[in-house]
Amino acid sequence: MRPGSVPGVAVPDPVDVRVLAVLAESGKIAVADIAGRLGMDPREVAARLLALSASGLPLMVGVECDPNGIRAAIANAGGWGNYPPNPNMGPPSGPYAMPPNPGMPPPIPGPNPGQSGPYPPPPRPNYGVSGGPSGSYPPPGSFPPPGFPPQQQPAPVPARAGNTWGPPGSATWARGDQPPRQAAPPPPPAPERHEGTIGETLRTEGLEGERIAINLIEVVDPADFLFTAAGYRLRDGERAVVVHTEMTNLGTAPYQTLPDLYLVLVAADGSTVSKAPVSLSSRPPHRIGVAPGDTAGGHTVYVLPDEARITAVRWSARPDEDKNSLTWTVE
């Protein structure tokens, strides 16, 4: 990089140029990889990158880790300051110590291998609390965690049996200082409705305990034109009504009777009208039986006086029991 390639920023140090050249090749690389390519101490590379970042160059120095691995390392080490030394990192010698690396070519020296050019060495990074200097730096591997005063070591963190750490919010996230959270019980099922209006599906049980659902699809009142089109004749003062229903077998046992065997019309005065023993060619009737998982539809025909006003349609498993009956209001 030549001085002036970035507006307002000049990088005359040849060692800095070499570090930036390796960084520019990939755009994202670990500090240790840069140091390995140039035969430099990773601490020197990190210090130079931090100084260059603070000078206005478009780069950011960051750290990535495996959270689970770091937590395990802290627990196994028994606290801060007990980490073994890194065999690949020699002791610093001067502002930028450069341990020998036989596997890499020697670095290109400047006017002074330790400090190239008339420029002072880059400032060392400040890890203290924002707003004031953090004082002298302790030896590598003995940095206290944030919040502890210098030279004060926190109590060791013993590994707890049964504590499994995972990503926050996951099923493996556990806190040793708090009791485990109990899963909320599932909400109770909503009570089954046995009353509805035309178009609604209601659930109930058959004579043998079969789980069934019945949908009242349509009520045709009057249906005289359908009745006479099928070849039947109404008496004076009578009218025909056709009801269309569907039954779904929700259980594992077959429903073995006619779905509309006890489907009746309820009049305004409380009387009921049973189905007529007729079927219409244009509106097929129900057939006996519904297999598990199947849905069967059909039409039921009624003949009643003209003056009778229908207020509801009611289904029952048997005529003398209302326990599992279903009622649809007709407006």
C-alpha angles and dihedrals in degrees: 000000000000121000109270097026087118112046111257095001127101123187108188097158107106092207090054088049091054091049092049092046091057090046092050092054093067105014090217122047139143119260090235091055092052090049091048093052094049098037092240136137109266089225091058092048091050093048092049093048092049091050092047091049090052090049092066104266115144097253136106126207113212143161130229128191145166102257093206092049093049092050090049091049091051092049094046093047091054096230141326124327098029100096117128116247120263108251090206093059118075127200116283117255112194128331094321113021113198113196116205116266112189092190095061132060115257116267120259105259122224126206087295120021091212096043121012119209128350092300120113118240115275114270115263115248119267112229095175128109113291113264102043144034117280096218126229120350120247120228117285113279095028103080109138116229118260113283097035120105117242117282092016115118120204121233114273115268107230119211111251120221112240095018107129113184121204139150111318111266094022127118091256095055108112133171119210093200095054132054114253115267116254116228112247112251115250114262115261115260115265113258114260115256116228095184130064146129135264110302096028126117117223128190130220144135132273129225093279095042095267113164107234139167123207126197120198100213105173144356115201109198116197102021098167093130091056091047095051093041088062090057099262127128128217123215123234110283094022132110135185128235126193122201122195117204138166127207124203120195106221096177137070098251122078120251101235106190137066110289091222098039093119100022107133140174118239117215127210091257091056096256120130133224119212125212120279118240093244136098132205124228092216093046110042117214129235119278125220116270137016119219121225110281094011130117120214127187134194147154127251122204125212132185117201141153118287093238095054112108114209115218103168147007116225131195122197134177088222131005097240097051128068098177096104099022122135125214130196119192116229116207 
